[in-house]
Amino acid sequence: MKTLFTSGIIGNAAAMGFNWVYNMPYLERLAKEQSLLFQQPDPAKYKRAGKAYFAYPHANVGDVSVQGEIARWLNAALEANPALTKEQYQELLFEQFKPGGDYVGYVESYGKQLVINKLSEQVKATLPNLVYNDDQMVGLVPYWVCRSQSMTKERAWELAQAFTSILDFIDVYAMMDDLLDLIPTVGLRQAIKQAAVKAPVSMRIPIQKAMDLTNTLEFITNHSGTACHIPHAIPLILHILYHTNSFTEALEKNTMIGGASCDRGFSIGALASLAYDVPSEFLEYK
């Protein structure tokens, strides 16, 4: 199961050069000139893309998104303390994100809320406590880290509740567990077909469309979008895996689609590694 974590990090890092570029035709044109994988984030390319958010100006080739960093921190913390609580998980991230913390980079909304709540407690401010109920792919981080350490999906949900109470994650975890079991024996496409019945009810039609539609732009326009929220991301992750035939092709398609490509890339890399060999030249980015 350790391969899941390594391949997830590789998938995340692969897309950093064009993460949060929301101009798919532009990325398709660039992909005809060069590989989009493991590229240096370039502000000029983001500017030419038009609809894009250059969130990681200090990132270099091989760096990961904030969710990739969270996965690394949580992985190390669970190795040191398998009984880590959700409160300790929150404290771990606060120590990184707080003013003066070690992390330098973009902080997403749940991290900002965490810092506000913790600092408010420390200075005894009278600010209302901000409620964590995030539906972004950060809720998948505990799943991939726990499963890579042979911990259960139930253990992952205990930690995920540090930032969310959205019950759809429980069904997503159940579907992912089926994929982990099925992919090595029946392959990606058949595994997705069989595991889709475990998906949250609200995602079942988009996931069926993810398999049925070969036109990715049509699928994105009508059924998924490219944002980080799991109702968008999960069907798109499965669409990419269903319609590609190698680890590299899956990462290339993910990056060429744009949007929240780094964080999708973690799940794509982890799942694709169960069906395909990871190119040896990618291992330097783990």
C-alpha positions as CSV (number, residue, x, y, z in Angstrom):
1,M,0.0,0.0,0.0
2,K,3.0,2.4,0.4
3,T,2.9,2.7,-3.4
4,L,-0.3,4.6,-3.1
5,F,1.3,7.5,-1.2
6,T,4.4,7.7,-3.5
7,S,2.3,7.6,-6.7
8,G,-0.1,10.1,-5.3
9,I,2.7,12.6,-4.6
10,I,4.1,12.0,-8.1
11,G,0.6,12.7,-9.5
12,N,0.3,15.9,-7.5
13,A,3.7,17.2,-8.4
14,A,3.3,16.4,-12.1
15,A,0.6,19.1,-12.6
16,M,2.1,21.9,-10.6
17,G,3.3,23.8,-13.7
18,F,-0.3,24.5,-14.8
19,N,-2.4,24.0,-11.6
20,W,-5.5,26.3,-11.6
21,V,-5.2,27.2,-15.2
22,Y,-8.9,27.3,-16.4
23,N,-8.3,27.4,-20.1
24,M,-8.4,23.9,-21.6
25,P,-7.9,24.9,-25.3
26,Y,-4.8,26.9,-24.3
27,L,-3.4,23.9,-22.4
28,E,-4.2,21.6,-25.4
29,R,-2.2,23.9,-27.7
30,L,0.7,24.0,-25.3
31,A,0.7,20.2,-25.0
32,K,1.3,19.9,-28.7
33,E,4.6,21.8,-28.2
34,Q,5.9,20.2,-25.0
35,S,5.0,17.8,-22.2
36,L,3.0,19.6,-19.5
37,L,4.2,17.3,-16.8
38,F,6.7,18.5,-14.2
39,Q,7.1,22.0,-15.6
40,Q,8.2,25.1,-13.7
41,P,5.2,27.4,-12.9
42,D,5.6,30.4,-15.2
43,P,3.7,33.6,-14.5
44,A,3.8,34.5,-18.2
45,K,2.0,31.4,-19.2
46,Y,-0.6,32.0,-16.5
47,K,-1.1,35.5,-17.9
48,R,-1.5,34.2,-21.4
49,A,-4.0,31.6,-20.2
50,G,-6.3,34.4,-19.2
51,K,-8.5,32.5,-16.8
52,A,-6.0,31.2,-14.3
53,Y,-4.8,31.7,-10.7
54,F,-1.0,31.8,-10.1
55,A,-1.1,30.6,-6.5
56,Y,2.4,29.1,-6.1
57,P,4.9,31.7,-7.3
58,H,7.7,30.1,-5.2
59,A,7.1,26.5,-6.5
60,N,9.8,24.7,-8.4
61,V,9.7,21.6,-10.6
62,G,8.7,18.6,-8.4
63,D,7.0,20.7,-5.7
64,V,3.4,19.8,-4.6
65,S,0.3,21.8,-3.8
66,V,-0.7,22.6,-0.2
67,Q,-2.8,19.4,-0.1
68,G,0.3,17.4,-1.2
69,E,2.2,19.0,1.7
70,I,-0.6,18.2,4.1
71,A,-0.4,14.6,2.9
72,R,3.4,14.5,3.6
73,W,2.9,16.0,7.1
74,L,0.1,13.7,8.0
75,N,2.0,10.6,6.7
76,A,5.0,11.4,8.9
77,A,2.8,12.2,11.9
78,L,0.9,8.9,11.6
79,E,4.1,6.9,11.2
80,A,5.3,8.5,14.4
81,N,1.9,8.2,16.2
82,P,-0.6,5.9,14.7
83,A,-3.2,7.0,17.3
84,L,-3.0,10.7,16.1
85,T,-6.4,12.4,16.9
86,K,-8.2,14.9,14.6
87,E,-7.4,17.6,17.2
88,Q,-3.7,16.7,16.9
89,Y,-4.1,16.8,13.1
90,Q,-5.5,20.3,13.3
91,E,-2.6,21.4,15.6
92,L,-0.1,19.9,13.2
93,L,-1.5,22.1,10.4
94,F,-1.8,25.1,12.6
95,E,1.9,24.9,13.4
96,Q,2.7,25.0,9.7
97,F,0.2,27.6,8.6
98,K,0.4,30.1,11.5
99,P,2.3,33.4,11.2
100,G,5.9,32.4,11.6
101,G,5.2,28.7,10.7
102,D,7.6,26.8,8.4
103,Y,5.2,26.5,5.5
104,V,5.6,29.0,2.7
105,G,2.9,28.8,0.0
106,Y,-0.8,29.1,-0.7
107,V,-3.2,28.3,2.2
108,E,-6.7,27.2,1.3
109,S,-9.9,28.2,3.1
110,Y,-9.9,25.5,5.7
111,G,-6.3,26.4,6.7
112,K,-7.2,30.1,7.0
113,Q,-10.2,29.3,9.1
114,L,-8.0,27.0,11.3
115,V,-5.5,29.8,11.9
116,I,-8.2,32.4,12.7
117,N,-9.9,30.1,15.2
118,K,-6.6,29.1,16.9
119,L,-5.2,32.6,17.1
120,S,-8.6,33.9,18.4
121,E,-8.4,31.3,21.2
122,Q,-4.8,32.3,22.0
123,V,-5.5,36.1,22.3
124,K,-8.9,35.5,23.9
125,A,-10.7,37.4,21.1
126,T,-14.5,37.5,20.9
127,L,-14.6,36.4,17.3
128,P,-17.3,33.7,16.5
129,N,-15.8,30.3,15.9
130,L,-15.6,29.4,12.2
131,V,-17.2,26.0,11.4
132,Y,-15.2,23.6,9.3
133,N,-17.4,21.9,6.7
134,D,-15.1,21.6,3.7
135,D,-16.0,19.7,0.5
136,Q,-12.7,20.1,-1.2
137,M,-10.3,17.2,-2.0
138,V,-8.4,17.9,1.3
139,G,-11.0,15.4,2.7
140,L,-9.3,12.7,0.6
141,V,-5.9,13.3,2.1
142,P,-6.5,11.3,5.3
143,Y,-8.0,8.5,3.1
144,W,-4.9,8.1,0.9
145,V,-2.5,8.5,3.8
146,C,-4.3,6.0,6.0
147,R,-4.7,3.4,3.3
148,S,-1.1,3.7,2.3
149,Q,-0.3,2.7,5.9
150,S,-2.8,-0.1,5.9
151,M,-5.2,1.8,8.1
152,T,-9.0,1.6,7.5
153,K,-11.3,4.0,5.8
154,E,-13.0,4.4,9.2
155,R,-9.7,5.6,10.6
156,A,-9.4,8.0,7.7
157,W,-12.9,9.4,8.4
158,E,-11.9,10.1,12.0
159,L,-9.1,12.4,10.8
160,A,-11.1,13.9,7.9
161,Q,-13.6,15.3,10.4
162,A,-10.9,17.8,11.5
163,F,-12.2,19.8,8.5
164,T,-15.5,18.4,7.3
165,S,-18.7,16.7,8.4
166,I,-19.9,16.0,4.8
167,L,-21.1,12.4,4.8
168,D,-20.5,11.9,1.1
169,F,-16.8,11.4,2.0
170,I,-17.8,8.1,3.7
171,D,-19.4,6.8,0.4
172,V,-16.4,8.1,-1.6
173,Y,-14.1,6.2,0.7
174,A,-16.1,3.0,0.3
175,M,-16.0,3.4,-3.5
176,M,-12.2,3.9,-3.3
177,D,-11.8,0.8,-1.2
178,D,-13.6,-1.2,-3.9
179,L,-11.3,0.3,-6.5
180,L,-8.2,-0.7,-4.5
181,D,-9.4,-4.2,-4.4
182,L,-10.7,-4.5,-7.9
183,I,-8.1,-2.7,-10.1
184,P,-5.3,-5.2,-9.7
185,T,-7.6,-8.1,-10.8
186,V,-10.1,-6.7,-13.3
187,G,-8.4,-3.5,-14.5
188,L,-9.4,0.2,-14.3
189,R,-12.4,0.3,-16.5
190,Q,-14.1,-2.7,-15.1
191,A,-13.2,-1.7,-11.6
192,I,-14.8,1.7,-12.1
193,K,-18.0,0.1,-13.4
194,Q,-18.3,-2.2,-10.5
195,A,-17.3,0.3,-7.8
196,A,-19.5,3.1,-9.0
197,V,-22.5,1.7,-7.1
198,K,-20.8,2.7,-3.9
199,A,-20.5,6.4,-4.9
200,P,-22.7,9.0,-3.2
201,V,-26.1,9.1,-4.8
202,S,-25.6,12.6,-6.0
203,M,-22.5,11.6,-8.0
204,R,-23.8,8.4,-9.7
205,I,-25.2,10.1,-12.8
206,P,-22.0,12.2,-13.4
207,I,-19.9,9.1,-12.8
208,Q,-22.0,7.1,-15.4
209,K,-21.5,10.0,-17.8
210,A,-17.8,9.9,-17.0
211,M,-17.7,6.4,-18.4
212,D,-20.1,7.0,-21.3
213,L,-18.7,10.2,-22.8
214,T,-15.4,10.2,-24.6
215,N,-15.5,13.9,-25.3
216,T,-13.9,15.4,-22.3
217,L,-14.9,19.0,-22.9
218,E,-18.5,17.9,-23.3
219,F,-18.3,15.9,-20.1
220,I,-16.7,18.8,-18.1
221,T,-19.2,21.3,-19.5
222,N,-22.3,19.3,-18.7
223,H,-21.4,17.1,-15.8
224,S,-18.3,18.0,-13.7
225,G,-16.4,21.2,-14.1
226,T,-12.8,21.3,-13.0
227,A,-12.9,22.7,-9.4
228,C,-11.6,21.1,-6.2
229,H,-15.0,20.3,-4.7
230,I,-15.6,16.6,-4.6
231,P,-18.9,16.6,-6.6
232,H,-16.8,18.0,-9.5
233,A,-13.5,16.3,-8.8
234,I,-14.5,12.7,-8.2
235,P,-16.4,12.2,-11.5
236,L,-13.6,13.9,-13.4
237,I,-10.9,11.7,-11.8
238,L,-12.8,8.6,-12.8
239,H,-13.4,10.0,-16.4
240,I,-9.6,10.6,-16.8
241,L,-8.8,7.1,-15.5
242,Y,-11.5,5.4,-17.6
243,H,-10.3,7.0,-20.8
244,T,-6.5,6.6,-20.6
245,N,-4.3,3.6,-21.0
246,S,-1.1,4.3,-19.0
247,F,0.2,6.1,-15.9
248,T,1.8,8.8,-18.0
249,E,-1.3,9.3,-20.2
250,A,-3.5,9.7,-17.1
251,L,-1.3,12.4,-15.7
252,E,-1.0,14.1,-19.0
253,K,-4.7,14.2,-19.6
254,N,-5.3,15.5,-16.0
255,T,-2.8,18.3,-16.5
256,M,-4.1,19.3,-19.9
257,I,-7.6,19.6,-18.5
258,G,-6.4,22.2,-15.9
259,G,-8.3,23.5,-12.9
260,A,-7.6,21.7,-9.7
261,S,-5.1,19.4,-11.4
262,C,-2.6,19.0,-8.6
263,D,-5.1,17.7,-6.1
264,R,-6.9,15.5,-8.7
265,G,-3.5,14.2,-9.6
266,F,-3.0,12.7,-6.1
267,S,-6.0,10.4,-6.5
268,I,-5.2,9.7,-10.2
269,G,-1.6,8.8,-9.5
270,A,-2.5,6.5,-6.6
271,L,-5.2,4.6,-8.5
272,A,-3.3,4.5,-11.8
273,S,-0.3,2.9,-10.1
274,L,-2.5,-0.1,-9.3
275,A,-3.0,-0.7,-13.0
276,Y,0.1,0.5,-14.7
277,D,3.9,0.8,-14.1
278,V,5.1,4.2,-12.8
279,P,7.9,5.4,-15.1
280,S,11.2,5.2,-13.4
281,E,12.1,8.8,-14.4
282,F,9.1,10.0,-12.3
283,L,10.4,8.5,-9.1
284,E,12.7,11.4,-8.4
285,Y,9.6,13.5,-7.7
286,K,8.2,11.3,-4.9
